[in-house]
Amino acid sequence: MTKKIVVLLFVGALFSLAHGFGSLKARMPGSNNAFVPLWLKTLDATVTISDQIAVTFVDQVFANTDSSKKEGIYNFTLPDGAVIMELALWINGKRQVAKPMEKTQATSQYDNSVRLSVDPALLTDLGNNEYQIHVYPLNAAGDSLAHRRIDFTYVVPLKSWLDTAAYFFPLKTTGLSSQAPVRTSVSVTITSQDTIVNVLVPGFSNTEIALTKNNEKSFNLLYNKENSYTDKDFTLTIIGAHTPEFKLKTASYVPGLDTTLSFDSTETAQYFTMWLASPASTGTAVKPREAVFVVDASFSMAGNKFTQIMASLRHAIGLLSATDRFNIIVFNTTYRAFMPSLVPATVANLAQALAFLQTVQTAGITNPCDAIKQAFASPWASSANHGVFLLSDGYVNWPLRTSSSMMIDTLTAANTAQAQLYSIAMGNDADQAFLSILSQRNGGFLVTLAAPDTVQGGDLSNILEQMLYPLLYDIKLNIIGLDSYGIYPSILPNLLDGGQLSVYGRYAKAGSYPVVLSANRDGIVVRETLTTTLPVPKINYRSIPQLWASAKVDDLLNQIKLSGELPALKQAVITLGLKYGIVTPYTSLIVIESQPGGAGVHPILDKTDGNVVGKMELIPLSTKFSNFSLIRIKYAVPTSPGLKMVSLKVYNLRGELIRTIAEYMTSGGWFSANWDGRDRRGKSIGTGYYIVVLQVANQRIAAPLRIVR
């Protein structure tokens, strides 16, 4: 029997809209040729949306139409927050399902069986929530192994605003292969505990999509196209009945009730998720507002992102009234403030602020700490709502030798007035763990926007506008009488007007329970008593255990981010990953083909630490620079189909380019370069701090370097 090799990898966190659910590309086995797309023969998807839990099953068949054998690489991307419930590969007509395994064990199996037959450079980290499957062989056209079938199921919790939720499906197939698919089909079932007012699919006509209303709580949708490309994606907009009051909705899973997951036989406690929806306010604040906008102006912000931030800031300050006060602080290596203190939002001051924004240019490195301290030190008035709004796209790379936990402790201690900090992460370079925990510790929350090329200025303007209006903070949910535990997130985030928060947990006993909400809105105490019934009658939400486990893993990984890789935290992540099939930095999914004699193939699904550009290591070849001494820079470039531009450059703390060490096109791998401590003109640089920047396509990482002579 011909040996078949498939390797899967998972990394990252954001949703790419570029290439539908994925494409299978191929090249001659063992070569370094560029991968070219294979024929996407069929794409079939089944989507079940129950309340705000969307489960998507994707089934794709690809074909090699060439006369020679190929090795293939399949890439696909999932939405932020998605959890894979099942992944399977069809081998010799049999469906082989991936199983969880500790990462070291899975990697060992890969080393023992895969590296003998497949270029090890193919084992790569892509980032951006991308999966990659390496397939070998793809036999010549006419052979049974010329076709490859891949299916997977994932669940994603939908977000709701004013009782309106959206589900995105990357339907576009144009450009995925040289031949149009024989069939592209999507079937969607939508049900809700509450009334569904309408379901909209913007951009599609009634002749393209068949939408059927079964009753006030159920809709069906069907899309089918044959022998033709689909040239657009679609978003389902599910509009519920909005009421001007707080609303609590619950979903639950009872182990062994009507379905059996791998862990059901050992489970007694049940699972739940709750959605708390806040009514919209009148859009006016009872108290005056005081806002300080802290804006990243480092060199990584240059381009479209910074243009949109400036436009959104102009929109945000235009919403302020004359009774409000504000300030703007921009930072890179150092910081610069619009005014020494908060100033009233008068017509004259707003005009000056707009003129100030016109002078801001991107340069330098990402050093927000002093700027945030300055914002926290503002003379806040006790009679006003006050908040700090941080907009950044990068990892904090200054001050040196200061850990994330130390920076969070220092900044939180500096916030003596307890101003609320709201962070907006721009793109996939942002250190979301750091920004999220820093915001939570200071009474706010983190909002993550898409990758730089897809960020919409209107989205950012809307977020800033929502943050400026009254919201709920200091939120507590007390479920009276329920023996619950394992509640995540462990600290409930603030809630925007008209927004919604999700809570995952476990409980022991069925029943109806009062849920007491206490919070603060615009300085006024809010207290509401709602009711929930557990388990939810008639519906067992099979995906909730994995969503709960994923929320717990995220909480543990945040602790590891701050406290380091403590053995107890690492083992807790491994235990969850193995039990629930959750892909983590320490657990993988592996497919083992059943074959006589125990031989098999070993596909690996792996998740890295999210460092999408790879690693960079600075190795001094002497204790200090001289005319002939060197520093060696070792760095990794993720392998992927096609070539991408890579550059390695040195900057000073003003963001000025000192030297371009390397600049070339590559498909990836490990590299090293030497630098002799000279600038572009061949002159030795002076003593001080410098920044070494590795850029791969539009991704960057930076490492500080101290020069001593």
VOFINU-183894 format. One record per residue (C-alpha): z, x, y. Coordinates in steps of 0.2 Angstrom, whole numbers, plus 5000, padded with zeros to 4 digits. Layout:
ZXY ...
! end
This chain:
500050005000 499650065017 501150115027 501350015043 502450075058 503049975072 504250035085 505049925098 506049975114 506949875127 507549925145 507749865162 508149705172 506749625182 505349505179 503549575181 502149445184 500749555181 500149535163 500649365156 501749385141 500949545135 499449635129 499049745114 498149905118 497550035105 496850215104 496350335090 497850375079 498750535085 497650555100 498150565118 496750455124 497150305135 497550145127 496250005129 496549825127 496249735111 495749555109 497149425112 496449305100 497749165101 499349125112 500448985107 502048945115 503348805113 504648785126 506248675125 507248645141 508848555138 509748535154 509648715161 509448805145 507648855142 507248915124 505448985123 504549035107 502949135109 501749175095 500249295098 498849355087 497849515092 496249585084 495449755083 493549725085 493149905083 492449995068 493750125067 495650125063 496850115078 498650135083 499250005095 500549975108 501149805114 501949775130 502849615136 504149575149 505449445150 506349355164 507949425172 509449355162 508449325146 509149355129 508149375114 508649255100 507449315087 505949435085 504749445071 503249545065 502049475052 501649605039 500449575025 500649385029 502549395028 503649355043 504849505045 506349465057 507249595066 509049635062 510449715073 510949885069 512050015078 510850125089 511250295080 510950225063 509350135069 508750295077 509150395061 508050275051 506650305064 506750495063 506750485044 505250375042 504250345058 504150515066 503250585050 501750465054 501750425073 501750535088 503550545093 503050535112 502750345109 504650315108 504850275126 505850195139 504850075151 506149985162 506049825171 506549715156 504949775147 504849775128 503649895119 503049885101 502050025093 500949965079 500050065066 498850045058 497649925066 496249935054 494349915057 493649745061 493449645045 495049715036 496549605035 497549725045 496349715059 497349565065 499249575071 500349435074 501949445084 503149305088 504849305097 506049175104 507149205120 508349095130 508549105149 509749005159 508848915173 509548925191 509748765201 509748735220 510048555226 509848495208 508148575207 507748705194 506248805190 505548875174 504149015175 502849035162 501649185163 500149095157 498849205165 497649285152 496249355163 496149545161 497149555145 495649585134 493749595135 493549435125 494349265130 495649195119 495149075105 496648965110 497948965123 499248825121 500948785129 502048635123 503548595134 504948475130 506148435145 507848335142 509348315153 511048235153 510648175170 509148085178 507548185180 506748115196 505148215193 504348365185 503048465196 501748595191 501048655207 499248725206 498748625191 497848465190 498048315178 496548365169 497248545165 499048485160 499548325152 501248275159 502148125150 503748045156 504647975141 506147905150 507147945165 507948095156 506448165146 504748235149 503448315139 502048435145 500548505136 499248635141 497848685129 496248785133 494948855120 493748995121 494149035139 495349135150 496749055160 496749125178 498549075184 500349065179 501348905181 503048855187 503848695181 504948625195 506248505188 506948385201 508548305197 509448165207 510448255220 512148175226 513248225241 514748275230 515248405218 514548395200 515048465184 513948475169 514348555152 513448615136 514248665120 514048745103 515048705088 514848835074 514248755058 514048585065 512148555062 511448735062 512048895054 511949065063 512349225055 514149225062 514549035059 515449065042 516849165051 516949065067 518248935072 518248935091 516848845099 515748895114 515448805131 514548835147 514848735163 513748715178 514648675195 513448615208 513948605226 513348475238 512348535254 513348535270 512548475286 511948645290 513148675304 514748785304 516448715309 516948885315 515949015325 515049145314 515249335315 513949435306 513649615304 511949665295 512049825286 510249885283 509550025272 508250125282 508150275269 506450335265 506350235249 506250075259 504650125268 503150005267 503149815262 505049805259 505549865275 504249755284 504949605276 506749655279 506349675298 505549505298 506949415289 508249495301 507349435316 507349255307 509249275303 509849325320 508749185328 509849065318 511449115328 512049015342 512849075358 514649045351 514249165337 514449355337 513449485328 512949675326 511649775316 511949945308 510550035300 510850185288 510050325279 510850495279 511950445293 512050275302 511650195319 512350035326 511449915338 513049895348 514749985347 515549815342 515149635339 514249545354 513949365357 512249295352 511649265369 509749255373 509949435382 510849505367 509649435354 508149505364 509049675364 509249665346 507449635343 507049785353 508249885343 507449835327 505749895334 506450075335 507050085317 506050195305 506350245287 506950425283 508350515274 509350465259 510450315254 512150335261 512850165265 514750205264 515050255282 514050105289 514949985278 516650055284 516050035302 515549855298 517249815290 518149895306 517349765317 518549665328 518449505319 519149355327 520349245316 519549085322 517849135315 516949145299 516449335296 515349415284 514449585281 512749575274 512149725265 510249755261 509749905250 508549955237 509250115230 510650205221 511950275232 511650455232 512950515245 514350565247 514250695233 515450705219 516050525223 515950405208 515550225210 517350165206 517950285220 516750225232 517250035228 519050075230 518850165246 517750035254 518849895248 520349975255 519449995272 519149805272 520849765280 520249605288 519549545271 517849515278 516649445265 515249565259 513649495253 512349615245 510449585243 509749705230 507849745234 506949785219 507349875202 507950035210 509549955216 511249995208 511549815204 513249855195 513949945210 513349815222 513949665212 515649735209 515849795227 515349625233 516549535221 517949645226 517649595244 517449405242 515549405241 514249415229 512549495224 510849425225 509449515217 507649505223 506049545213 505149715212 504549785228 502749725226 503249545223 504649525235 504249375247 504849385265 505149205265 506349225250 507349345259 507349245275 507949095265 509349195257 510049255273 509949085281 510949015266 512249145267 512549115286 513048935283 514648875276 514948915258 516348905245 517449055242 519049095233 518448975219 519548935204 519148815190 520648755180 520348655164 521948565162 522548565144 521048665136 521548815126 520148915133 519849105133 518449235136 517849155152 516449245161 516049295174 517949345175 517849335194 516949175200 515649215213 515549125230 514448975230 513148935243 512948755250 511848655238 511948805225 512648815208 513748935197 513748955178 515348985168 515349035149 516849025138 517648975122 518948845117 519848785102 520148595102 518948445106 519348315119 519148255137 519948375150 520148365169 519448515178 520248555195 519148645207 520048735221 519048835235 518948875253 517548815264 517348865282 519248885283 519648715275 520448705258 519348605245 520148525230 519148415218 519648345201 518148325189 518048285170 517248365155 517148315137 517048455124 516048465113 514548375122 514148225111 512548225101 511848395107 512248565099 511548705110 511148835098 510848975111 512548965120 513449095108 512149225112 512249185131 514149195130 514049365121 512749425134 513949375148 515349475140 514249625137 513749625155 515649625160 516049765148 514549865154 515149845172 516849915167 515950065159 515050085175 516650105184 517850175172 516750285161 516250265143 517950235136 517950225117 518750045117 517449975129 515950055120 516649995103 516849815110 514949815116 514449875099 515449745090 514649605101 512949685099 513049685080 513849515078 512649415090 511049525089 511249575107 510249725113 511349845122 511450035126 512350055109 511449925098 509649905092 508649775082 507649845068 506349765056 506349835038 504849775028 505249725010 504249834998 504449884980 505550034977 506450004994 505150085005 504950005022 504450015040 505750025053 505349945070 506649985083 507149875098 508149985110 508949965127 509350115138 510550135152 509250065164 508750225172 506950185173 506250345179 507150455166 508350595168 508350745180 509350905177 509551045190 509851215181 510251365193 509551525186 510751625197 512351575206 511451575223 509751595229 508951765234 507151805236 506851815218 508051695210 507551515204 508251345200 507451255185 507251065186 507050975170 506450795171 505850655160 504350535164 504350375153 502750365142 501650215144 499850175143 498650255155 499050385168 500250375183 500650485198 502150595197 502950705211 504450815213 504950855231 506350925240 507050845257 508350895269 509750775274 508650715289 507350655276 506050785281 505050855267 505451035263 504351075248 503250985236 503651065219 502450965208 501250825210 500050775196 499450635185 500250605167 500550485153 502350545152 503450665143 504750795146 504350925160 505151075169 504751165185 505451315194 505851325213 506151485222 507151405237 505651425249 504951295260 503051245262 502751395273 503551515261 505151545271 506851545262 507851395267 509551395274 511251365267 511651175265 511351015256 509650955250 508950815240 507750835225 506750675223 505750635207 504550495210 503550405195 502350285202 503450175213 505050225205 506250355212 507850455207 508650585218 509850725214 510850815227 510751005228 511851125237 511151295243 512351445245 511751615251 
! end
